[in-house]
Amino acid sequence: EEYKGMMNMYVLNTLKSENLGFKIEGNNHVVVVVNETGEFDYVFFMADVLDEKKMSKNLKFLIGGSKEVKDYNYLTTSEGVVIAWDEKNVIGLLQNPKNKKSTNSISILSKLLDSRDDNSIKSSEDLTDFLERKDDINAFVYSDVYSKMTLSLSGMENDKFNSLDFKDRNVVFSGNINNGNILFESSF
C-alpha cells in the first residue's frame, strides 16, 4: 500500500508540465492523417515548450531512441515515433508501421516546424477560428476528405461522388466537461 502511494505520487509529479519541460494541459493540437483509402497514415501533436533542456532530457529518458540534430532536435525510435523540437514547440509523430518506409517523418516534422512562421500559408477562416477554440476536446474535419474516406471504407464507388459538393465545407465537433456534465456539440 505504501509502495502504491509512492508510485502514484511519482507518476503524478512526472506528468506535471513544469517537470516535463513542455505544456501538456491546455489547447494542444492532435492531427490524424489518413490516406486515400481511409487507413491511418500518421498522427501528430504539437505543444509549447517551457524548458527545452529539461524536456530534451526527459524525452530521452521516457522514450529512448537516438537524438539527431539538424535544423531542429529530433528523437527517433524503432517503433515509428519521431519527436522534433526547438525552444518554442515540440511536435511528435507516430506513423502507421505499414507506411513507415513511404513517409519521411523527419521531413514532415521539419516542414511543420518551418510553417509556424510562414506567412505565405493561408488557412481558411474556419480553421483559424478552430485553432483558437478552448474546448476540452475538439475535432475539425474537412467534409470532402471525410466523404471520400467514408466511400472508400464502405466499398462504394468514388465516381458517383462529387467532391465539389463538399468543397470548402467542414464540421467542428467539440466536447466540454463542466462541473461533472459533459456537453458535446457539432457545427457545420
ABEGO torsion letter per residue (X at the ends): XAAAAAAAAAAAAAABAAAAGBBABEBBBBBBBBBAAGBBABBBBBBBBABAAAAAAAAAAAAEEBBBBBABBBBBBAAGBBBBBBAABBBBBBBBAAAAAABBAAAAAAAAAAAAABAABBBBAAAAAAAABABABBBBBBAAAAAAAAAAAAGBBAAABBAAAABGBBBBBBBBBBGGBBBBBBBX
